[in-house]
Amino acid sequence: MPPLCSLPDDALLERLQRAALGYFVELMNPRNGLVPDTSRDNSPVSIAVVGFALSVYPLAVERGWMDRDEAVRRCLLALRFFRDSDQSGSPTATGYKGFYYHFLDIHQGRRVWQSELSMIDSALLIAGMLTAATWFQADNAAEAELRALADTLYRRVDWRWAQDDAGTIRQGWKPECGYLHYGWEGYSEAIVLYALALGSPTHPVSPECYAGWESTYQWENLYDQDFLYAGPLFVHQFSHAWLDLRGIRDGFMREKQSDYFENTRRAINVQRCYAELNPHEFAGYDRNCWGLSACDGPTDERPDVNNERRRLFGYAARGVPYGPDDGTLSPPAVLASVPFAPELALSALRNMLLRYPEVLDGDRLATSFNASLVDANGRPWVSGGQYGLDQGVIFMMIENHRSGGIWRTLRRCQPLVEGLRKAGFSGGWLDAPTAEAAA
């Protein structure tokens, strides 16, 4: 099989996309449809990764890479599990109020690590359920059950409870202490969260909740780019995995005469400029080697020392230009930039693969590498295994770049469409006739 870097762009993307699908095919628990956070031994389930899996399966069918009945079977395993899961909110339950704990045991589906009931990760899971339900429209018992389960699970989510009495939706809740002391404030990956919450047929939040979130945005000029600021690259990508935000604008973006798709393109330019300036003089950084995002990384943490000064941050949301930054870059974040800036993303990815081939395991990308830390043979530090979030966003963003398949599917998902309209979005496909919007 020829090396990736020697392939034309479409063949390169096909290999990487198919390898990303393999993560979910190989690692799903065949008893309950749950998927681990990482490929490392004894990894718990990340509910967001299950949402990515549910979004990936139907498009794998469309590509001819998975049998339709097998894809439906996998979706039903997960949906039945969540339907039957313990929703008592106890410290060992699966969830509460229709939301789910961030990390679950892969065998029993119970909460692990004292993780929070996560509003954003639950939203990504629900988005995956709705993707599968919208795509699988055949008139047969299995697909009808899939659609009914997704509808039931979406209707069960109490988005109003998640807002509590705050101006924005809370980030999380724990049975030990109640709501976490911060909400979704400042621009983040939460557009899909708010669209789901606004479009709920049972427990919607009000449009004022979304306006309250917009009021916390931070518009900046960095490296001659005017854009809505967020430091890590994944913030500018995750909602776009599901939502076609090209050419549609909410009130904030109408005022700025931009949209969220263009905003991500500008964030990519900011990343490139920062890497070229390389203020901390890390190895490898340049305009063709960038990608600061949430990812694993090397650590010098000493668990027995409080408030220590650290140089290496382990798993962290690295960002531009205010940090944290320890020389760790994320190849998946670069690849997930392909719908927004295909030439820049593919050029940077090829450069990374040529200079640091260690980031590939077969055709699957590691979550991160750090070229400032090298072993005795001069090889950079590379994170072990793979992360499901990376593989999911890789598959979905490549698909959106190649065919618009996820976007096309969810333009037919009425709750999400209604949620976007209640958030104040208009223009583009949202204002097109139904048949045209669904095309």
Buried (B, 14 or more C-beta within 10 A) or exposed (E): EEEBBEBEEEEBBBBBBBBBBBBBBEBBBEEBBBBBBBBEEEBBBBBBBBBBBBBBBBBBBBBEBBEBEEBBBBBBBBBBBBBEBBBEBEEEBBBBBBBBBBBBBBEBBBBBEEBBBBBBBBBBBBBBBBBBBBBBEEEEEBBEBBBEBBBBBBBBBBBBBBBEEBBBBBBBBBBEEEBBEEBBBBBBBBBBBBBBBBBBEEBBBEBEBBBBBBEBBEBEEBBEBEBBBBBBBBBBBBBBBBBBBBEBBBBBBBEBEBBBBBBBBBBBBBBBBBBBEBEEEBEBBEBBBBBBBBBBBBBEEEEEEEEEEBEBBEBBBBBBBEBBBBBBBBBBBBBBBBBBBEEBBBBBBBBBBEBBEBBBBEBBBBBBBBBBBEEEEEBBBBBEBBBBBBBBBBBBBBBBBBEBBBBBBBBBBEBBBBBBBBBBBBBBBBEEEEEEBEE
